[in-house]
Amino acid sequence: MQTIETTGTVGGDTDIPSLDDFRAAAKEFLDGAAQPRRPRTAESWGEGDDTFSLFRGATAEDAEEACEWRRTVFDAGFGWIRGPREWGGRGLPSKYEKAYLQIERNYETPSRSPLGVSLGMVGPTLDQFGSDTAKERWLKALYRGDAVGCQLFSEPAAGSDLAAVKTKATRVDDHWIISGQKVWTSGAHYSDVGLLLARTSPAPRHQNLTAFVIDMHAPGVEVRPLRQMTGGADFNEVFLENVRVDDAYRLGEVDAGWQVALATLMHERGAIGGSAGGGSGLFDMNRLAGMLVQLGAQFDPSIRQAYAKVYSGVAAAKAMRARAEAAAKAGQLPGPEMSLSKLALTRNLAALAHLVSQALGPKLLADTGEWGTYSWSEFVLGVPGFRLGGGTDEIQRNIIAERVLGLPKEPAPATSTSTKG
């Protein structure tokens, strides 16, 4: 297999290839490992897979296919481009990763979605807060596709109010005993490691939580899939009964898990929000234009307006994403862009659902076998779920209002009292 050579210089570092050499090596690798993707045009409607969905109910087989491709990419030198070299990464600047992903989009490769939580949330948080022992066991494995991670945060009584988690971790000598229940855990049914938040002391809220990484195959861990109205089963309940976790797999300090959770949520919102600007193939405007032409709806004023709304929303999200990347490159602290990107994504998805529903009409609800029609129904059913994942839209608006704009917090609800007389 062709791997990239570390020749050339950037800023005097002889171990860093030039960006041109890096791009050439990436293209050479992909030419040999994948098939080129045919560019879409408005006339290409009717070609290829017509599945349009947000929650596809990824299976263990889907995850294994994604992992096999991940191992191929990693072993060629493109699997963890920004990662620290001591843990198996390339240690290259973010522009190299961006360059590789831009090239890879031109090739047919397995979907990354089964590894979205693993690579976008669990890996970065473990890299930031994990002990050397935890990193040695899990970090390279996650980025190479030898292990898959999930996020064990939400509970039946702790969704948006994450500080209310009741899963309890009790310290016994050099390890912890963890019991409780998690819910809405994406990909738990094919995951090997879980990023978990638990209560560890009677201290006040936000000061009584600790984060861990746990082995999903350990005794006492039970995963039960949850069936969605789309027909898939992307989410799960996870039950933990006296699960033993060594203290070496604690993330951050004891009772400082809230900081770990906030960092993870920022990674999550960044990963989710990145799709708002067209990172998802759902926002393929040429394909959407082709659908309107095929349906003869391209001259309908209301549909043209709906198409323009999607187009402008995606363009605005791309600009906002570019602004956030430029700020990060300049060394500035993260601003409100992640919350804004997440809101932009849900708005763009809603606009897209409105467009396809209006254009397809009854064809959205009745499976006539016509390509690219009824297949949109799964997408439309899944759109409301994105208003909840990664922090509800209401939570994102509160963050922007209170922490960015400096507006006062919402008043606490009045306590009702009854009067006897």
C-alpha angles and dihedrals in degrees: 000000000000113000128188118263120225097231129132128043138261117187091344095304107129091193092065117080121222114263091245092053090047093052091048092051092047091052091047090052094048093045088060100038105038142029120254114254116238110238113248122237132177087261094056093077109130097037128113131350113354096194111128114181145132099206108036097171095245113217131210087259091056090050093049091051089051090047093050090054090045091056091050091051094044095050089051090056100257103092102090105013098165096037123116112268094228090065098042102277128126096238093222127146119268092255088070092056090047090050092051094049091050090055095043091056087070091064136068106250135157116277116272093209097098087059098042096106092037096054100026101046117004097046097048093045093048090049090051101043109014128113120242088256093054092045092048092053102040116012102076090035091058096048094043093049095246088120135023125215135210134189118246102193113109121076134183090266098027116062115122087003092064093166088070095071113142101192103120131214118194121192118231112179107298098352143051132235111215128194131169145080134279127190141192089033109166115221097358089134091068101027129114100191132035130203102219135190118202141167112255105170143020090249120127121288115290089020099067103061132099130187127222141174111229135190107250090207094055120120111273097032114116125179122200118184120228117218115226129210087250088066096248130108106219094142132063147188113235121201120198120196118180093326111182116222123178115234089241087074094058114114115222125336126331110274090010095097093116090072089050090049092050091051090049092049090052089052089048095050090047091052093046096040092051088074092060092080097055101281086130117074087229088081094058098139094190091056091048091050089051090053092053091049092047090051093045090237099119094102096048105112095214092050092046088053091049090050090049090052092055092044095050093044092053091046092051092049091051090053092049091049091050089051091053092049091049091050092050091048089053090054097252122150117256113275132193092295095105094055090042091049091052091051090046090054095053091047092049092048091050090049091050092049089051092049097050093042091052093045098044099039111173091000087074091062104034121062104222093162092249111144117255099008118086088026088076091065093082090053093050091050091051098050097084090057092064089063086069106038118091092015123327121272088250091055091049091051091050090051091052094043098046105029101032106028095032095231119159119266120260112269116257113258113267115254110239118226130193123224122214118207 
